């Protein structure tokens, strides 16, 4: 089997000789090669050179050798057999030599293609190690090939199960997961020892052999001592920890931690339940901030906090009956006492049920906790906001601006047709899900939307002088606190967003919010030409008309503006209905996961 990159790596490490033949030309002496011996150290350094390209790999392999030794002893293995495992485990991940470093260090969840690439490493490791017939390397080849198999057959690469998984691989599989859980990696924090132990315990009969789990629980105190004594020097001292984006979809880590820890919406860490102030943000923690771990309506398991806004806190949840990941948005209990705030909160669910459009967030349920905290259950969005892309990239090409504009207008046309005005469109509320090479748009936060039915006009949620919206993206009539805010206000805001995407700066700005509001009210817009050289003149005219101060001079409906925008988008032969083009610039193509907390629903 050809292994890309292997020959070059071997050349760098050994000067061209076969490292395994060099080590064993004088004969094998595994009985004299235990931890601490020169032979062990030579094997350790060689194995480290073939495996992960990250700090701490030597310490990882040293811990693995120690862990499997203890587990094998408690499992009743003989001394000679145990020493063979202590050495062979050093080579369990040599197949990782073929995995690109960016994949190894990626913080977010791996794509399907990246997962397939990583899952090749057991077979590659077996191919490398089985080339030599030495007994140690025969054992190492088998361990490399089978240590990702699972007791229930859900592992890889061959889907072995039960007794078909070699005994050595069963021990190595548990030790490898335990070390991954309790140490810092490029993509994760170390998890507390008690959480790691609970994950291992729950993995019996599933991922792990139940007899090996029993041995682990019997010697857990010894393993704790080893994990602390062999820890890498940069071991963190903070009490909280963050669940890796690679682990969030499984739920195992959170389920193991939920009784003793809660997910903090301010920093994203899990803190001990007695924590009253977030150690990072110094924000006071109240009941709404500690809802992770709860089960609502007998079916919604509340897991990780995903974001916090001015009115609400959003958590990821798991629907136990249909096994679906969802988002639950909780309204702050103090704000819930205000009838107007409650009405705005209900608007989000109302928009979803009133308007059926793929660019709107699907709301599936509403309810209250036993303590009276209102919540909305909705689809879970994973991706990034347009605001994040603007901050990272600055200016965008015409194709990106046109296709964003088309999708927003199609959504607004459907919403406006039902008498609903968003009133708080902004880049933060335009969320892009999926890979940036083929993203889809979701428009968020209809919490301050206004229903323009006759009944709503009579009972107005807002009083004269109330201002809703974000200053840089308000319409002049919003900035002036007028009551007659209609659909044309949303079109003005969209014009401001498209202007910023082209110019690389907001259409209206100032040193403070009041100055920005004054700039919006005056509505003096600089031409796009000098700020966006090469912008299509008809696109510039279309945007500047949306930014007219007098609503009567703007586009009057979303459909009218859309009718002019779609032909411009169709000039690009790549354009298809629903597609978004050219958002993945060189500086924004790499995704971030999760695992940092994102205010996608708040």
C-alpha positions as CSV (number, residue, x, y, z in Angstrom):
1,X,0.0,0.0,0.0
2,X,1.4,3.4,-1.0
3,X,1.5,5.8,1.9
4,X,1.7,9.5,0.8
5,X,4.3,11.3,2.9
6,X,5.6,8.2,4.7
7,X,8.8,7.8,2.8
8,X,9.7,11.5,3.2
9,X,9.1,11.2,7.0
10,X,11.1,8.0,7.3
11,X,14.0,9.7,5.4
12,X,14.0,12.7,7.8
13,X,14.0,10.5,10.9
14,X,16.4,7.7,9.9
15,X,18.5,9.0,7.2
16,X,17.2,6.4,4.7
17,X,17.5,3.2,6.7
18,X,14.5,1.1,7.7
19,X,13.9,2.2,11.4
20,X,12.3,-1.0,12.4
21,X,15.1,-3.2,10.9
22,X,17.7,-0.8,12.5
23,X,16.1,-1.3,16.0
24,X,15.8,-5.1,15.7
25,X,18.8,-6.1,13.7
26,X,20.6,-7.0,16.9
27,X,17.6,-9.1,18.1
28,X,14.5,-8.4,20.2
29,X,14.7,-7.9,24.0
30,X,11.2,-6.8,25.0
31,X,11.7,-8.2,28.5
32,X,14.5,-5.7,29.1
33,X,12.8,-2.8,27.3
34,X,10.2,-1.6,29.8
35,X,9.5,2.0,30.6
36,X,12.6,3.9,31.7
37,X,15.0,1.8,29.6
38,X,17.0,3.1,26.8
39,X,15.3,0.7,24.4
40,X,11.9,2.0,25.5
41,X,13.0,5.6,25.0
42,X,14.3,4.9,21.6
43,X,11.0,3.3,20.6
44,X,9.1,6.1,22.1
45,X,11.0,8.8,20.2
46,X,10.7,6.9,16.9
47,X,7.0,6.3,17.4
48,X,6.4,10.0,18.3
49,X,8.2,11.0,15.1
50,X,5.7,9.0,13.0
51,X,2.6,10.2,14.7
52,X,0.9,13.5,15.6
53,X,2.6,16.7,14.7
54,X,1.6,18.5,17.9
55,X,3.1,19.2,21.3
56,X,2.7,16.6,23.9
57,X,2.8,13.5,21.7
58,X,5.8,12.0,23.6
59,X,3.8,12.5,26.9
60,X,0.7,11.0,25.3
61,X,2.6,7.8,24.3
62,X,4.3,7.6,27.7
63,X,0.8,7.8,29.4
64,X,-0.6,5.3,27.0
65,X,2.1,2.8,27.9
66,X,1.5,3.4,31.6
67,X,-2.3,3.1,31.3
68,X,-2.3,-0.1,29.3
69,X,0.2,-1.6,31.7
70,X,-2.1,-1.0,34.7
71,X,-5.2,-2.1,32.8
72,X,-3.5,-5.3,31.6
73,X,-2.2,-6.1,35.2
74,X,-5.7,-5.7,36.7
75,X,-7.1,-7.8,33.8
76,X,-4.7,-10.6,34.8
77,X,-2.2,-10.5,32.0
78,X,1.3,-12.0,32.6
79,X,4.3,-9.8,33.0
80,X,5.8,-10.7,29.7
81,X,2.6,-10.2,27.8
82,X,2.1,-6.9,29.6
83,X,5.5,-5.6,28.7
84,X,4.9,-6.5,25.0
85,X,1.8,-4.3,25.1
86,X,3.6,-1.5,26.9
87,X,5.9,-1.3,23.8
88,X,3.5,-2.1,21.0
89,X,1.0,0.6,22.1
90,X,3.6,3.2,21.3
91,X,2.9,2.6,17.6
92,X,-0.9,2.6,17.7
93,X,-1.3,5.8,15.7
94,X,1.7,5.6,13.3
95,X,-0.9,5.7,10.4
96,X,-1.6,9.3,11.4
97,X,1.6,10.3,9.4
98,X,-0.7,10.5,6.3
99,X,-3.2,12.9,7.9
100,X,-2.6,16.6,7.0
101,X,-1.7,18.8,10.0
102,X,-4.7,21.2,9.5
103,X,-7.1,18.3,9.9
104,X,-5.3,17.1,13.1
105,X,-5.6,20.6,14.5
106,X,-9.0,21.6,13.3
107,X,-11.1,22.9,16.2
108,X,-14.6,22.3,14.8
109,X,-16.2,19.0,13.7
110,X,-14.6,17.2,10.8
111,X,-16.3,17.2,7.5
112,X,-17.3,13.8,6.0
113,X,-14.2,13.9,3.7
114,X,-11.9,14.7,6.6
115,X,-13.4,11.9,8.7
116,X,-12.8,9.4,5.9
117,X,-9.2,10.6,5.7
118,X,-8.6,10.2,9.5
119,X,-10.3,6.8,9.5
120,X,-7.7,5.5,7.1
121,X,-5.0,5.6,9.7
122,X,-5.6,2.1,11.3
123,X,-5.1,0.4,7.9
124,X,-2.1,2.6,7.1
125,X,-0.5,1.9,10.4
126,X,-1.0,-1.9,9.9
127,X,0.6,-1.7,6.5
128,X,3.6,0.1,7.9
129,X,4.2,-2.1,10.8
130,X,3.4,-5.5,9.3
131,X,6.3,-5.1,6.8
132,X,8.6,-6.5,9.5
133,X,8.1,-10.0,11.1
134,X,9.4,-9.1,14.6
135,X,7.1,-10.2,17.4
136,X,6.8,-6.7,18.8
137,X,5.8,-5.2,15.5
138,X,3.4,-8.0,14.8
139,X,1.6,-7.1,18.0
140,X,1.9,-3.3,17.2
141,X,0.5,-3.9,13.7
142,X,-2.6,-5.7,15.2
143,X,-3.1,-2.9,17.8
144,X,-2.8,-0.2,15.1
145,X,-5.3,-2.0,12.9
146,X,-7.9,-2.7,15.6
147,X,-7.8,-0.1,18.4
148,X,-10.7,1.8,16.9
149,X,-13.0,-1.2,16.7
150,X,-15.9,-1.2,19.2
151,X,-17.5,-3.9,21.4
152,X,-20.9,-3.3,19.7
153,X,-19.5,-3.4,16.2
154,X,-19.8,0.4,15.6
155,X,-16.1,1.0,15.2
156,X,-13.8,1.1,12.3
157,X,-12.2,0.1,9.9
158,X,-13.8,-3.4,9.8
159,X,-16.7,-3.2,12.2
160,X,-15.4,-6.0,14.4
161,X,-17.4,-6.7,17.6
162,X,-17.2,-8.6,20.9
163,X,-14.6,-11.4,21.0
164,X,-13.5,-10.6,17.4
165,X,-11.7,-7.5,18.7
166,X,-8.2,-8.6,19.9
167,X,-7.7,-8.4,23.7
168,X,-4.8,-5.9,23.3
169,X,-7.0,-3.6,21.1
170,X,-9.8,-3.6,23.7
171,X,-7.4,-2.3,26.4
172,X,-5.7,0.2,24.0
173,X,-9.1,1.5,22.8
174,X,-10.2,2.4,26.4
175,X,-6.8,3.9,27.3
176,X,-6.7,6.0,24.2
177,X,-10.2,7.5,24.8
178,X,-9.4,8.1,28.5
179,X,-6.2,9.9,27.6
180,X,-8.0,12.0,24.9
181,X,-10.7,12.9,27.4
182,X,-8.4,14.0,30.2
183,X,-5.7,15.9,28.2
184,X,-5.6,19.1,26.1
185,X,-5.6,18.6,22.4
186,X,-5.4,21.1,19.6
187,X,-9.2,21.0,19.3
188,X,-10.3,20.5,22.9
189,X,-9.9,21.3,26.6
190,X,-9.1,18.5,29.1
191,X,-12.2,17.1,30.7
192,X,-12.4,16.5,34.5
193,X,-11.4,13.1,35.7
194,X,-14.8,12.4,37.1
195,X,-16.4,13.2,33.8
196,X,-14.0,11.0,31.9
197,X,-14.6,8.1,34.2
198,X,-18.4,8.4,33.8
199,X,-18.0,8.5,30.0
200,X,-15.9,5.3,30.2
201,X,-18.4,3.6,32.5
202,X,-21.3,4.4,30.2
203,X,-19.4,3.1,27.3
204,X,-19.4,-0.5,28.6
205,X,-21.1,-3.0,26.2
206,X,-21.1,-0.2,23.5
207,X,-17.7,1.2,22.7
208,X,-15.8,-0.7,25.3
209,X,-15.4,-4.3,26.4
210,X,-17.3,-4.5,29.8
211,X,-14.5,-6.5,31.4
212,X,-12.0,-3.8,30.5
213,X,-14.3,-1.2,31.9
214,X,-14.6,-3.2,35.1
215,X,-10.8,-3.3,35.3
216,X,-10.7,0.5,34.6
217,X,-13.1,1.3,37.4
218,X,-11.1,-1.0,39.8
219,X,-7.9,0.8,39.1
220,X,-9.2,4.4,38.6
221,X,-7.3,5.8,41.5
222,X,-4.0,4.5,40.1
223,X,-4.9,6.0,36.7
224,X,-5.7,9.3,38.3
225,X,-2.2,9.4,39.9
226,X,-0.6,8.5,36.5
227,X,-2.6,11.1,34.6
228,X,-1.5,13.8,37.1
229,X,2.1,12.7,37.3
230,X,2.5,12.4,33.5
231,X,0.5,15.5,32.6
232,X,1.9,18.0,30.1
233,X,3.4,21.1,31.6
234,X,0.6,23.4,30.3
235,X,-2.1,21.6,32.2
236,X,-4.8,24.3,32.9
237,X,-5.7,25.3,36.4
238,X,-9.2,26.7,35.9
239,X,-12.2,24.8,37.3
240,X,-14.3,25.0,34.1
241,X,-13.8,23.2,30.8
242,X,-15.3,23.4,27.3
243,X,-16.7,20.5,25.4
244,X,-15.1,20.0,22.0
245,X,-17.1,20.8,18.9
246,X,-16.3,17.2,17.8
247,X,-18.1,15.9,20.9
248,X,-21.2,18.0,21.0
249,X,-23.3,16.0,18.5
250,X,-22.8,12.8,20.5
251,X,-23.9,14.1,23.9
252,X,-21.8,11.6,25.9
253,X,-19.5,14.2,27.4
254,X,-22.4,16.4,28.5
255,X,-24.5,13.5,29.8
256,X,-21.6,12.5,32.0
257,X,-21.1,16.0,33.3
258,X,-24.6,17.4,33.7
259,X,-25.2,16.5,37.4
260,X,-22.1,18.1,38.7
261,X,-21.6,20.9,36.0
262,X,-23.6,23.4,34.0
263,X,-22.9,24.9,30.6
264,X,-22.2,28.7,31.0
265,X,-23.8,30.9,28.3
266,X,-21.3,33.7,28.9
267,X,-18.0,31.8,28.3
268,X,-19.1,28.4,27.0
269,X,-17.3,26.5,29.7
270,X,-18.8,23.9,32.0
271,X,-18.6,25.1,35.6
272,X,-19.3,23.3,38.9
273,X,-22.9,23.8,39.8
274,X,-22.0,25.8,42.9
275,X,-20.4,28.5,40.7
276,X,-22.3,31.9,41.1
277,X,-20.0,34.1,39.0
278,X,-18.6,33.2,35.6
279,X,-14.8,33.1,36.2
280,X,-14.1,34.5,32.7
281,X,-16.7,37.2,32.1
282,X,-17.3,38.0,35.8
283,X,-21.1,38.0,35.1
284,X,-23.4,36.9,37.8
285,X,-25.0,33.5,37.1
286,X,-28.8,33.2,37.6
287,X,-31.2,30.4,37.2
288,X,-31.6,31.0,33.4
289,X,-27.9,30.5,33.1
290,X,-27.9,27.1,34.7
291,X,-30.6,25.3,32.8
292,X,-28.3,22.8,31.1
293,X,-29.0,19.3,32.4
294,X,-32.7,19.8,32.8
295,X,-35.4,17.7,31.0
296,X,-38.4,19.7,29.8
297,X,-41.8,18.2,28.9
298,X,-40.4,14.8,29.4
299,X,-38.6,14.9,26.1
300,X,-36.2,17.9,25.7
301,X,-32.9,17.2,27.3
302,X,-31.2,20.7,27.7
303,X,-27.5,20.4,26.9
304,X,-24.9,23.1,26.0
305,X,-25.5,26.9,26.2
306,X,-25.1,28.2,22.7
307,X,-25.5,32.0,23.2
308,X,-27.0,34.8,25.2
309,X,-28.7,38.0,24.1
310,X,-30.4,40.9,25.7
311,X,-33.7,39.1,26.2
312,X,-33.0,35.4,26.1
313,X,-30.5,32.5,26.5
314,X,-30.2,29.7,23.9
315,X,-29.3,26.1,24.6
316,X,-28.7,23.1,22.4
317,X,-31.1,20.3,23.3
318,X,-31.8,16.7,22.4
319,X,-35.3,15.5,21.6
320,X,-35.3,12.1,23.4
321,X,-38.3,10.6,21.4
322,X,-37.1,11.3,17.9
323,X,-33.3,11.7,18.6
324,X,-33.0,15.2,17.0
325,X,-30.7,18.0,18.0
326,X,-32.7,21.3,18.6
327,X,-32.3,24.7,20.0
328,X,-34.3,26.0,23.0
329,X,-34.6,29.7,23.6
330,X,-35.5,30.8,27.1
331,X,-36.8,34.2,27.9
332,X,-35.3,35.9,30.9
333,X,-37.7,35.4,33.8
334,X,-37.5,39.0,34.9
335,X,-38.4,40.2,31.3
336,X,-41.2,37.7,31.1
337,X,-43.2,39.7,33.6
338,X,-43.6,42.4,31.1
339,X,-46.6,41.7,28.8
340,X,-45.0,43.6,25.9
341,X,-41.8,41.6,26.1
342,X,-43.8,38.3,26.3
343,X,-45.7,39.4,23.2
344,X,-42.5,40.0,21.3
345,X,-41.1,36.7,22.4
346,X,-44.2,34.9,21.0
347,X,-43.7,36.8,17.8
348,X,-40.8,34.5,16.8
349,X,-43.1,31.4,17.0
350,X,-45.9,33.4,15.3
351,X,-43.7,34.2,12.3
352,X,-42.6,30.6,11.8
353,X,-46.2,29.3,12.0
354,X,-47.6,32.2,9.8
355,X,-44.9,32.1,7.1
356,X,-43.7,28.9,5.6
357,X,-40.3,29.7,4.0
358,X,-37.0,27.7,4.0
359,X,-35.0,30.8,5.0
360,X,-36.9,31.2,8.3
361,X,-36.0,29.3,11.4
362,X,-38.4,26.4,12.0
363,X,-40.1,26.7,15.4
364,X,-41.6,23.4,16.6
365,X,-42.9,24.0,20.1
366,X,-43.4,26.5,23.0
367,X,-43.8,26.1,26.7
368,X,-42.7,27.1,30.2
369,X,-40.4,25.5,32.8
370,X,-42.0,24.5,36.1
371,X,-40.6,27.8,37.4
372,X,-42.5,29.7,34.7
373,X,-39.6,30.5,32.4
374,X,-41.0,30.7,28.8
375,X,-39.2,28.9,26.0
376,X,-39.4,28.3,22.3
377,X,-38.1,25.1,20.7
378,X,-36.6,25.6,17.2
379,X,-34.3,24.0,14.7
380,X,-30.6,24.1,15.7
381,X,-28.4,26.2,13.4
382,X,-24.7,25.6,12.9
383,X,-22.6,27.9,10.8
384,X,-21.7,31.6,11.1
385,X,-23.3,35.0,10.7
386,X,-22.8,37.4,7.9
387,X,-21.4,39.8,10.6
388,X,-18.6,37.3,11.2
389,X,-17.7,37.1,7.5
390,X,-17.8,40.9,7.1
391,X,-15.4,41.2,10.1
392,X,-13.0,38.6,8.7
393,X,-13.2,39.6,5.0
394,X,-14.3,43.2,4.7
395,X,-15.4,43.7,1.1
396,X,-17.3,41.1,-1.0
397,X,-17.5,40.7,-4.8
398,X,-20.8,41.6,-6.6
399,X,-21.9,37.9,-6.8
400,X,-21.9,37.5,-3.1
401,X,-23.8,40.8,-2.6
402,X,-26.4,39.9,-5.3
403,X,-27.1,36.4,-4.1
404,X,-27.4,37.5,-0.4
405,X,-29.8,40.3,-1.5
406,X,-31.9,37.9,-3.6
407,X,-32.4,35.4,-0.8
408,X,-33.2,38.1,1.8
409,X,-35.7,39.7,-0.5
410,X,-37.4,36.4,-1.3
411,X,-37.8,35.9,2.4
412,X,-39.0,39.4,3.1
413,X,-41.5,39.2,0.3
414,X,-43.1,36.1,2.0
415,X,-43.0,37.8,5.4
416,X,-44.3,41.1,4.3
417,X,-47.1,39.4,2.5
418,X,-48.3,38.3,5.9
419,X,-48.2,41.8,7.3
420,X,-45.0,41.3,9.3
421,X,-42.0,43.7,9.3
422,X,-38.8,42.5,10.8
423,X,-37.5,45.9,12.0
424,X,-34.1,44.5,13.2
425,X,-32.4,43.1,10.1
426,X,-28.6,43.3,10.5
427,X,-25.6,41.1,9.5
428,X,-25.8,39.3,12.9
429,X,-29.3,38.2,12.0
430,X,-28.3,36.8,8.6
431,X,-27.0,33.3,9.4
432,X,-25.2,31.0,6.9
433,X,-25.6,27.3,7.6
434,X,-23.6,24.5,6.1
435,X,-20.1,24.8,4.4
436,X,-19.2,28.2,3.1
437,X,-18.7,26.7,-0.3
438,X,-22.4,25.9,-0.5
439,X,-24.1,27.9,2.3
440,X,-27.8,28.4,2.9
441,X,-29.4,31.5,4.5
442,X,-31.5,31.8,7.6
443,X,-33.0,35.0,8.8
444,X,-33.1,35.2,12.6
445,X,-34.7,37.1,15.4
446,X,-38.2,38.3,14.7
447,X,-38.6,39.1,18.4
448,X,-39.2,42.8,17.7
449,X,-41.1,42.3,14.4
450,X,-44.3,44.2,14.0
451,X,-47.6,42.6,12.9
452,X,-49.3,45.2,10.7
453,X,-52.8,43.8,10.9
454,X,-55.7,46.2,11.8
455,X,-55.9,44.6,15.3
456,X,-52.1,45.1,15.8
457,X,-52.4,48.7,14.7
458,X,-55.0,49.3,17.5
459,X,-53.0,47.6,20.3
460,X,-49.5,48.6,19.1
461,X,-46.7,46.8,20.9
462,X,-44.7,50.0,20.8
463,X,-45.5,53.4,22.0
464,X,-44.6,56.7,20.3
465,X,-40.9,57.4,20.6
466,X,-39.9,53.8,21.1
467,X,-36.9,52.8,18.9
468,X,-36.2,49.2,17.9
469,X,-33.3,48.1,15.8
470,X,-29.5,48.4,15.7
471,X,-28.4,52.0,15.0
472,X,-26.2,51.3,12.0
473,X,-29.0,49.4,10.3
474,X,-32.0,51.5,11.3
475,X,-34.2,53.3,8.7
476,X,-34.5,57.1,9.1
477,X,-38.1,56.6,10.3
478,X,-36.9,54.2,13.0
479,X,-34.2,56.6,14.1
480,X,-36.8,59.3,14.4
481,X,-39.0,57.1,16.5
482,X,-41.9,57.3,14.1
483,X,-44.9,54.9,14.4
484,X,-45.5,54.4,10.7
485,X,-42.7,51.9,10.2
486,X,-43.6,49.6,7.3
487,X,-42.1,47.1,5.0
488,X,-40.0,49.8,3.3
489,X,-38.0,50.1,6.5
490,X,-36.7,46.5,6.0
491,X,-35.7,47.4,2.4
492,X,-33.7,50.4,3.7
493,X,-31.9,48.1,6.2
494,X,-31.1,45.6,3.5
495,X,-29.7,48.3,1.4
496,X,-27.4,49.3,4.3
497,X,-26.2,45.7,4.6
498,X,-25.5,45.3,0.9
499,X,-23.7,48.7,0.9
500,X,-21.4,47.5,3.7
501,X,-20.7,44.2,2.0
502,X,-19.5,46.1,-1.1
503,X,-17.8,49.1,0.6
504,X,-16.2,47.2,3.5
505,X,-17.6,49.7,6.0
506,X,-21.1,50.7,7.2
507,X,-23.2,53.1,5.3
508,X,-23.7,55.1,8.5
509,X,-21.2,55.3,11.3
510,X,-20.2,57.5,14.2
511,X,-18.3,57.6,17.5
512,X,-21.3,56.6,19.6
513,X,-24.9,55.2,19.1
514,X,-26.4,58.7,19.2
515,X,-24.1,59.9,16.4
516,X,-25.0,56.9,14.3
517,X,-28.7,57.5,14.8
518,X,-28.2,61.2,13.7
519,X,-26.3,60.0,10.6
520,X,-29.1,57.6,9.7
521,X,-31.7,60.4,10.2
522,X,-29.7,62.7,7.9
523,X,-29.2,59.8,5.4
524,X,-26.2,61.2,3.6
525,X,-24.7,58.2,1.8
526,X,-21.3,58.4,0.1
527,X,-21.3,56.9,-3.4
528,X,-20.1,53.4,-3.7
529,X,-17.8,53.9,-6.7
530,X,-14.7,55.2,-4.7
531,X,-15.2,52.6,-2.0
532,X,-15.9,49.6,-4.2
533,X,-14.0,50.1,-7.5
534,X,-15.5,48.0,-10.2
535,X,-18.9,47.6,-8.7
536,X,-21.6,47.3,-11.4
537,X,-23.3,50.7,-11.8
538,X,-26.8,49.1,-12.0
539,X,-26.1,47.3,-8.7
540,X,-25.0,50.6,-7.1
541,X,-28.1,52.4,-8.3
542,X,-30.3,49.7,-7.0
543,X,-28.7,49.8,-3.5
544,X,-28.7,53.6,-3.3
545,X,-32.4,53.7,-4.2
546,X,-33.1,51.4,-1.3
547,X,-31.2,53.9,0.9
548,X,-33.4,56.9,0.0
549,X,-34.3,59.0,3.1
550,X,-38.0,59.3,2.1
551,X,-39.8,55.9,2.1
552,X,-41.8,57.1,-0.9
553,X,-38.6,57.3,-3.0
554,X,-37.4,53.8,-2.2
555,X,-38.4,50.5,-3.6
556,X,-42.0,50.1,-2.4
557,X,-42.0,46.3,-2.0
558,X,-39.6,43.4,-1.7
559,X,-41.0,42.0,-4.9
560,X,-40.3,45.2,-6.8
561,X,-36.7,45.3,-5.6
562,X,-36.3,41.6,-6.3
563,X,-37.5,41.9,-9.8
564,X,-34.6,44.3,-10.5
565,X,-32.0,42.3,-8.6
566,X,-32.6,38.8,-10.0
567,X,-31.5,39.7,-13.6
568,X,-28.3,41.1,-12.2
569,X,-27.6,37.8,-10.3
570,X,-28.4,35.7,-13.4
571,X,-25.6,37.4,-15.3
572,X,-23.3,35.0,-13.5
573,X,-23.5,31.6,-15.2
574,X,-23.0,29.9,-11.8
575,X,-26.2,31.3,-10.4
576,X,-29.1,29.0,-9.4
577,X,-32.2,29.8,-7.3
578,X,-31.4,29.6,-3.6
579,X,-27.6,29.6,-4.1
580,X,-25.1,32.0,-2.4
581,X,-21.9,32.7,-4.3
582,X,-18.4,33.8,-3.4
583,X,-18.8,34.0,0.4
584,X,-15.8,31.7,1.1
585,X,-12.9,34.0,0.5
586,X,-9.3,32.8,1.1
587,X,-9.4,34.2,4.6
588,X,-12.8,32.8,5.6
589,X,-12.9,29.4,4.0
590,X,-12.0,27.5,7.2
591,X,-14.9,26.8,9.5
592,X,-14.7,27.4,13.4
593,X,-17.4,24.6,15.4
594,X,-18.6,24.9,18.1
595,X,-17.8,25.0,19.7
596,X,-17.5,28.6,20.5
597,X,-20.8,29.8,21.7
598,X,-22.6,31.7,18.9
599,X,-25.6,33.9,19.3
600,X,-27.3,32.3,16.3
601,X,-30.7,32.2,18.0
602,X,-30.4,34.9,20.6
